[in-house]
Amino acid sequence: MYTLYYSPGSASMLVHLLLLEIGAPHELRRVDLDAGAQRDPAYLRLNPGGVVPTLIVDGAPRWETAALALLLAERHPEANLAPPPGSPARADYLQWMLYLANSLQPAFRWWFYPEAEGVAAEAVLAAARRRIEAAWDRLDAHLGAAGPYLLGAEVGAPDLYATMLMRWSRKMPRPATEWPHLAALAGRVKARPSWRRLYTIEGLTEWA
Ligand SMILES: N[C@@H](CCC(=O)N[C@@H](CS)C(=O)NCC(=O)O)C(=O)O
């Protein structure tokens, strides 16, 4: 049994999606980010960064979205969300997971929390937008050449991750769906039962 500390539509969405895809028993605990519940001392003991997600795994609190995704895919190989270690596609899988985690997701933190960087918010927003759109260029080109999924013919954890990040761009000047191959990928992931169930459970409506 896993316990996921989450906030609707936030980075916890990837972990929630993976739990649903896997069919792993789990409990959800909502963290009210607007009320600052992520900074409660009790929550900080689970997640010292004061962010979601936190996943309780075998009784221990674990954090960092990408690490949790890698961990879940590894613990549940039968779900086929990641190529097995040693397989030719494994390197592609690790590359895309780490690219999304290192290059794209942090730029969204700049976009959503520009004042946190301590420099002019406009400069942070402009840099975030450049970084995010450059990532869409790269991902779209890859999907055009080797899609329809990031690892080729089969859906995997990187596609769920990329689609969560695409959703975050929905109110940006150029949302990810302006890139045709990314729009097609989003359509495929959004048609999955896990996506639809997550929307119902988390009470999401936008970008359904
Ligand atoms: N690197 C962390 C970042 C997580 C993160 O930025 N979570 C946001 C929601 S998407 C959050 O909890 N924000 C609340 C805050 O910063 O106060 C991860 O991937 O788990």
The ligand as a Tripos MOL2 file, in Angstrom:
@<TRIPOS>MOLECULE
LIG
   20    19     1     0     0
SMALL
NO_CHARGES

@<TRIPOS>ATOM
      1 N1         11.5870   18.9250   -7.7640 N.3       1 LIG1
      2 C1         10.3350   18.7250   -7.0670 C.3       1 LIG1
      3 C2          9.4580   19.9460   -7.3250 C.3       1 LIG1
      4 C3          8.0450   19.7420   -6.8400 C.3       1 LIG1
      5 C4          7.2400   21.0250   -6.9210 C.2       1 LIG1
      6 O1          7.7130   22.0790   -7.4140 O.2       1 LIG1
      7 N2          5.9920   20.9380   -6.4390 N.am      1 LIG1
      8 C5          5.1490   22.1060   -6.4210 C.3       1 LIG1
      9 C6          3.8010   21.7970   -7.0640 C.3       1 LIG1
     10 S1          3.9670   21.4270   -8.7850 S.3       1 LIG1
     11 C7          4.8680   22.5070   -4.9880 C.2       1 LIG1
     12 O2          4.7070   21.6660   -4.1270 O.2       1 LIG1
     13 N3          4.7930   23.8240   -4.7440 N.am      1 LIG1
     14 C8          4.4710   24.3480   -3.4650 C.3       1 LIG1
     15 C9          5.5260   25.2970   -2.9610 C.2       1 LIG1
     16 O3          6.6000   25.4080   -3.5890 O.co2     1 LIG1
     17 O4          5.2540   25.9480   -1.9420 O.co2     1 LIG1
     18 C10         9.6770   17.4490   -7.5630 C.2       1 LIG1
     19 O5          9.7760   17.1700   -8.7460 O.co2     1 LIG1
     20 O6          9.0850   16.7070   -6.7550 O.co2     1 LIG1
@<TRIPOS>BOND
     1     1     2 1
     2     2     3 1
     3     2    18 1
     4     3     4 1
     5     4     5 1
     6     5     6 2
     7     5     7 1
     8     7     8 1
     9     8     9 1
    10     8    11 1
    11     9    10 1
    12    11    12 2
    13    11    13 1
    14    13    14 1
    15    14    15 1
    16    15    16 2
    17    15    17 1
    18    18    19 2
    19    18    20 1
@<TRIPOS>SUBSTRUCTURE
     1 LIG1         1 GROUP 0 **** ****
